[in-house]
Every structure is written in structure tokens, then in C-alpha cells.
Amino acid sequence: MEYLAALLPSAGLAVLFVLLMRSILHADRRERAAAARVRAERRASAESAPTDGPS
């Protein structure tokens, strides 16, 4: 039982670290997807916009 009490704080910190890193990675993935959507929308609107220059 002494071993469990000695290892429990380290195991708890390891679990917290894994959860924190998982959260960061998921947030990064969502941010990249949102940025890709914005770039695609801008590209689509730029392609469909009429040009005002000489023909």
C-alpha cells in the first residue's frame, strides 16, 4: 500500500498532463480547420468577384 501512496501523485500528474496535451491538440486541430474554411471562403469569393480592370 505504501507503493501505491508513493506512486499516486506521479500517476495523477501524468493523467493531468495527458489530458492537457489532448485538449491543446484538439484545440489546434479545430483552429486549423476553421482557418482552412476561412481561406476557402475567401478564395471562393475572390474567384467569383468581378474584376474592375481593363478587359
Jmol script that loads the backbone (N, CA, C; Angstrom):
load data "model"
ATOM      1  N   MET A   1       0.815  -1.201   0.000  1.00  0.00           N
ATOM      2  CA  MET A   1       0.000   0.000   0.000  1.00  0.00           C
ATOM      3  C   MET A   1       0.861   1.269   0.000  1.00  0.00           C
ATOM      4  N   GLU A   2       2.042   1.145   0.584  1.00  0.00           N
ATOM      5  CA  GLU A   2       2.939   2.296   0.612  1.00  0.00           C
ATOM      6  C   GLU A   2       3.384   2.678  -0.800  1.00  0.00           C
ATOM      7  N   TYR A   3       3.552   1.672  -1.645  1.00  0.00           N
ATOM      8  CA  TYR A   3       3.973   1.939  -3.019  1.00  0.00           C
ATOM      9  C   TYR A   3       2.899   2.696  -3.778  1.00  0.00           C
ATOM     10  N   LEU A   4       1.673   2.322  -3.534  1.00  0.00           N
ATOM     11  CA  LEU A   4       0.552   2.998  -4.198  1.00  0.00           C
ATOM     12  C   LEU A   4       0.504   4.464  -3.767  1.00  0.00           C
ATOM     13  N   ALA A   5       0.677   4.719  -2.493  1.00  0.00           N
ATOM     14  CA  ALA A   5       0.667   6.089  -1.985  1.00  0.00           C
ATOM     15  C   ALA A   5       1.847   6.886  -2.543  1.00  0.00           C
ATOM     16  N   ALA A   6       2.945   6.221  -2.795  1.00  0.00           N
ATOM     17  CA  ALA A   6       4.124   6.915  -3.331  1.00  0.00           C
ATOM     18  C   ALA A   6       3.966   7.206  -4.823  1.00  0.00           C
ATOM     19  N   LEU A   7       3.297   6.318  -5.550  1.00  0.00           N
ATOM     20  CA  LEU A   7       3.166   6.473  -6.994  1.00  0.00           C
ATOM     21  C   LEU A   7       1.927   7.256  -7.416  1.00  0.00           C
ATOM     22  N   LEU A   8       0.962   7.372  -6.555  1.00  0.00           N
ATOM     23  CA  LEU A   8      -0.299   8.033  -6.900  1.00  0.00           C
ATOM     24  C   LEU A   8      -0.124   9.494  -7.327  1.00  0.00           C
ATOM     25  N   PRO A   9       0.665  10.323  -6.647  1.00  0.00           N
ATOM     26  CA  PRO A   9       0.834  11.711  -7.119  1.00  0.00           C
ATOM     27  C   PRO A   9       1.449  11.796  -8.521  1.00  0.00           C
ATOM     28  N   SER A  10       2.435  10.957  -8.791  1.00  0.00           N
ATOM     29  CA  SER A  10       3.054  10.968 -10.118  1.00  0.00           C
ATOM     30  C   SER A  10       2.083  10.488 -11.182  1.00  0.00           C
ATOM     31  N   ALA A  11       1.326   9.462 -10.871  1.00  0.00           N
ATOM     32  CA  ALA A  11       0.342   8.950 -11.829  1.00  0.00           C
ATOM     33  C   ALA A  11      -0.744   9.992 -12.078  1.00  0.00           C
ATOM     34  N   GLY A  12      -1.141  10.678 -11.035  1.00  0.00           N
ATOM     35  CA  GLY A  12      -2.153  11.732 -11.188  1.00  0.00           C
ATOM     36  C   GLY A  12      -1.650  12.861 -12.070  1.00  0.00           C
ATOM     37  N   LEU A  13      -0.409  13.262 -11.872  1.00  0.00           N
ATOM     38  CA  LEU A  13       0.167  14.312 -12.718  1.00  0.00           C
ATOM     39  C   LEU A  13       0.310  13.843 -14.165  1.00  0.00           C
ATOM     40  N   ALA A  14       0.640  12.578 -14.359  1.00  0.00           N
ATOM     41  CA  ALA A  14       0.749  12.038 -15.715  1.00  0.00           C
ATOM     42  C   ALA A  14      -0.610  12.077 -16.410  1.00  0.00           C
ATOM     43  N   VAL A  15      -1.659  11.726 -15.707  1.00  0.00           N
ATOM     44  CA  VAL A  15      -3.010  11.769 -16.287  1.00  0.00           C
ATOM     45  C   VAL A  15      -3.397  13.205 -16.613  1.00  0.00           C
ATOM     46  N   LEU A  16      -3.128  14.132 -15.709  1.00  0.00           N
ATOM     47  CA  LEU A  16      -3.425  15.540 -15.978  1.00  0.00           C
ATOM     48  C   LEU A  16      -2.651  16.055 -17.187  1.00  0.00           C
ATOM     49  N   PHE A  17      -1.385  15.663 -17.309  1.00  0.00           N
ATOM     50  CA  PHE A  17      -0.566  16.083 -18.438  1.00  0.00           C
ATOM     51  C   PHE A  17      -1.143  15.550 -19.748  1.00  0.00           C
ATOM     52  N   VAL A  18      -1.528  14.285 -19.761  1.00  0.00           N
ATOM     53  CA  VAL A  18      -2.103  13.692 -20.975  1.00  0.00           C
ATOM     54  C   VAL A  18      -3.395  14.410 -21.349  1.00  0.00           C
ATOM     55  N   LEU A  19      -4.240  14.682 -20.387  1.00  0.00           N
ATOM     56  CA  LEU A  19      -5.496  15.383 -20.668  1.00  0.00           C
ATOM     57  C   LEU A  19      -5.246  16.799 -21.173  1.00  0.00           C
ATOM     58  N   LEU A  20      -4.279  17.482 -20.595  1.00  0.00           N
ATOM     59  CA  LEU A  20      -3.938  18.831 -21.033  1.00  0.00           C
ATOM     60  C   LEU A  20      -3.411  18.826 -22.464  1.00  0.00           C
ATOM     61  N   MET A  21      -2.502  17.920 -22.771  1.00  0.00           N
ATOM     62  CA  MET A  21      -1.944  17.846 -24.127  1.00  0.00           C
ATOM     63  C   MET A  21      -3.021  17.461 -25.134  1.00  0.00           C
ATOM     64  N   ARG A  22      -3.903  16.564 -24.758  1.00  0.00           N
ATOM     65  CA  ARG A  22      -5.004  16.167 -25.647  1.00  0.00           C
ATOM     66  C   ARG A  22      -5.896  17.368 -25.943  1.00  0.00           C
ATOM     67  N   SER A  23      -6.186  18.156 -24.917  1.00  0.00           N
ATOM     68  CA  SER A  23      -7.011  19.350 -25.091  1.00  0.00           C
ATOM     69  C   SER A  23      -6.332  20.353 -26.013  1.00  0.00           C
ATOM     70  N   ILE A  24      -5.047  20.563 -25.834  1.00  0.00           N
ATOM     71  CA  ILE A  24      -4.305  21.501 -26.675  1.00  0.00           C
ATOM     72  C   ILE A  24      -4.298  21.033 -28.123  1.00  0.00           C
ATOM     73  N   LEU A  25      -4.060  19.756 -28.343  1.00  0.00           N
ATOM     74  CA  LEU A  25      -4.019  19.230 -29.704  1.00  0.00           C
ATOM     75  C   LEU A  25      -5.380  19.309 -30.392  1.00  0.00           C
ATOM     76  N   HIS A  26      -6.445  19.032 -29.660  1.00  0.00           N
ATOM     77  CA  HIS A  26      -7.785  19.146 -30.242  1.00  0.00           C
ATOM     78  C   HIS A  26      -8.118  20.596 -30.578  1.00  0.00           C
ATOM     79  N   ALA A  27      -7.738  21.519 -29.709  1.00  0.00           N
ATOM     80  CA  ALA A  27      -7.991  22.935 -29.979  1.00  0.00           C
ATOM     81  C   ALA A  27      -7.214  23.391 -31.212  1.00  0.00           C
ATOM     82  N   ASP A  28      -5.980  22.921 -31.349  1.00  0.00           N
ATOM     83  CA  ASP A  28      -5.181  23.278 -32.519  1.00  0.00           C
ATOM     84  C   ASP A  28      -5.815  22.724 -33.789  1.00  0.00           C
ATOM     85  N   ARG A  29      -6.316  21.501 -33.727  1.00  0.00           N
ATOM     86  CA  ARG A  29      -6.955  20.902 -34.892  1.00  0.00           C
ATOM     87  C   ARG A  29      -8.202  21.678 -35.295  1.00  0.00           C
ATOM     88  N   ARG A  30      -8.995  22.091 -34.299  1.00  0.00           N
ATOM     89  CA  ARG A  30     -10.203  22.875 -34.601  1.00  0.00           C
ATOM     90  C   ARG A  30      -9.837  24.240 -35.179  1.00  0.00           C
ATOM     91  N   GLU A  31      -8.784  24.862 -34.646  1.00  0.00           N
ATOM     92  CA  GLU A  31      -8.363  26.170 -35.156  1.00  0.00           C
ATOM     93  C   GLU A  31      -7.861  26.069 -36.590  1.00  0.00           C
ATOM     94  N   ARG A  32      -7.097  25.029 -36.892  1.00  0.00           N
ATOM     95  CA  ARG A  32      -6.614  24.842 -38.268  1.00  0.00           C
ATOM     96  C   ARG A  32      -7.771  24.590 -39.229  1.00  0.00           C
ATOM     97  N   ALA A  33      -8.765  23.835 -38.802  1.00  0.00           N
ATOM     98  CA  ALA A  33      -9.924  23.579 -39.660  1.00  0.00           C
ATOM     99  C   ALA A  33     -10.699  24.864 -39.913  1.00  0.00           C
ATOM    100  N   ALA A  34     -10.867  25.680 -38.886  1.00  0.00           N
ATOM    101  CA  ALA A  34     -11.569  26.952 -39.053  1.00  0.00           C
ATOM    102  C   ALA A  34     -10.793  27.878 -39.981  1.00  0.00           C
ATOM    103  N   ALA A  35      -9.474  27.917 -39.844  1.00  0.00           N
ATOM    104  CA  ALA A  35      -8.659  28.761 -40.712  1.00  0.00           C
ATOM    105  C   ALA A  35      -8.743  28.278 -42.160  1.00  0.00           C
ATOM    106  N   ALA A  36      -8.764  26.983 -42.359  1.00  0.00           N
ATOM    107  CA  ALA A  36      -8.882  26.439 -43.718  1.00  0.00           C
ATOM    108  C   ALA A  36     -10.232  26.802 -44.325  1.00  0.00           C
ATOM    109  N   ARG A  37     -11.294  26.772 -43.507  1.00  0.00           N
ATOM    110  CA  ARG A  37     -12.624  27.168 -44.009  1.00  0.00           C
ATOM    111  C   ARG A  37     -12.628  28.627 -44.420  1.00  0.00           C
ATOM    112  N   VAL A  38     -12.018  29.485 -43.612  1.00  0.00           N
ATOM    113  CA  VAL A  38     -11.962  30.918 -43.922  1.00  0.00           C
ATOM    114  C   VAL A  38     -11.179  31.144 -45.210  1.00  0.00           C
ATOM    115  N   ARG A  39     -10.029  30.463 -45.344  1.00  0.00           N
ATOM    116  CA  ARG A  39      -9.239  30.611 -46.576  1.00  0.00           C
ATOM    117  C   ARG A  39     -10.028  30.138 -47.791  1.00  0.00           C
ATOM    118  N   ALA A  40     -10.757  29.040 -47.666  1.00  0.00           N
ATOM    119  CA  ALA A  40     -11.553  28.532 -48.787  1.00  0.00           C
ATOM    120  C   ALA A  40     -12.668  29.507 -49.146  1.00  0.00           C
ATOM    121  N   GLU A  41     -13.301  30.102 -48.136  1.00  0.00           N
ATOM    122  CA  GLU A  41     -14.362  31.076 -48.405  1.00  0.00           C
ATOM    123  C   GLU A  41     -13.796  32.317 -49.088  1.00  0.00           C
ATOM    124  N   ARG A  42     -12.643  32.779 -48.630  1.00  0.00           N
ATOM    125  CA  ARG A  42     -12.014  33.954 -49.251  1.00  0.00           C
ATOM    126  C   ARG A  42     -11.609  33.659 -50.690  1.00  0.00           C
ATOM    127  N   ARG A  43     -11.068  32.476 -50.902  1.00  0.00           N
ATOM    128  CA  ARG A  43     -10.653  32.094 -52.247  1.00  0.00           C
ATOM    129  C   ARG A  43     -11.867  31.996 -53.172  1.00  0.00           C
ATOM    130  N   ALA A  44     -12.970  31.424 -52.667  1.00  0.00           N
ATOM    131  CA  ALA A  44     -14.180  31.300 -53.476  1.00  0.00           C
ATOM    132  C   ALA A  44     -14.778  32.664 -53.782  1.00  0.00           C
ATOM    133  N   SER A  45     -14.763  33.564 -52.807  1.00  0.00           N
ATOM    134  CA  SER A  45     -15.326  34.894 -53.057  1.00  0.00           C
ATOM    135  C   SER A  45     -14.430  35.702 -53.988  1.00  0.00           C
ATOM    136  N   ALA A  46     -13.125  35.497 -53.916  1.00  0.00           N
ATOM    137  CA  ALA A  46     -12.204  36.212 -54.808  1.00  0.00           C
ATOM    138  C   ALA A  46     -12.348  35.718 -56.245  1.00  0.00           C
ATOM    139  N   GLU A  47     -12.609  34.438 -56.404  1.00  0.00           N
ATOM    140  CA  GLU A  47     -12.769  33.885 -57.749  1.00  0.00           C
ATOM    141  C   GLU A  47     -14.082  34.304 -58.382  1.00  0.00           C
ATOM    142  N   SER A  48     -15.102  34.496 -57.563  1.00  0.00           N
ATOM    143  CA  SER A  48     -16.408  34.849 -58.114  1.00  0.00           C
ATOM    144  C   SER A  48     -16.610  36.357 -58.222  1.00  0.00           C
ATOM    145  N   ALA A  49     -15.713  37.143 -57.623  1.00  0.00           N
ATOM    146  CA  ALA A  49     -15.853  38.602 -57.669  1.00  0.00           C
ATOM    147  C   ALA A  49     -15.476  39.111 -59.066  1.00  0.00           C
ATOM    148  N   PRO A  50     -16.239  40.052 -59.583  1.00  0.00           N
ATOM    149  CA  PRO A  50     -15.895  40.608 -60.897  1.00  0.00           C
ATOM    150  C   PRO A  50     -14.641  41.476 -60.797  1.00  0.00           C
ATOM    151  N   THR A  51     -13.867  41.484 -61.839  1.00  0.00           N
ATOM    152  CA  THR A  51     -12.666  42.322 -61.850  1.00  0.00           C
ATOM    153  C   THR A  51     -13.016  43.673 -62.457  1.00  0.00           C
ATOM    154  N   ASP A  52     -12.461  44.719 -61.901  1.00  0.00           N
ATOM    155  CA  ASP A  52     -12.752  46.084 -62.368  1.00  0.00           C
ATOM    156  C   ASP A  52     -11.677  46.597 -63.321  1.00  0.00           C
ATOM    157  N   GLY A  53     -10.711  45.759 -63.644  1.00  0.00           N
ATOM    158  CA  GLY A  53      -9.614  46.188 -64.506  1.00  0.00           C
ATOM    159  C   GLY A  53     -10.016  46.153 -65.975  1.00  0.00           C
ATOM    160  N   PRO A  54      -9.114  46.604 -66.841  1.00  0.00           N
ATOM    161  CA  PRO A  54      -9.392  46.581 -68.284  1.00  0.00           C
ATOM    162  C   PRO A  54      -9.475  45.156 -68.796  1.00  0.00           C
ATOM    163  N   SER A  55     -10.338  44.936 -69.769  1.00  0.00           N
ATOM    164  CA  SER A  55     -10.536  43.587 -70.307  1.00  0.00           C
ATOM    165  C   SER A  55      -9.622  43.331 -71.475  1.00  0.00           C
TER     166      SER A  55
END
end "model"
wireframe off; spacefill off
backbone 0.3
color backbone group
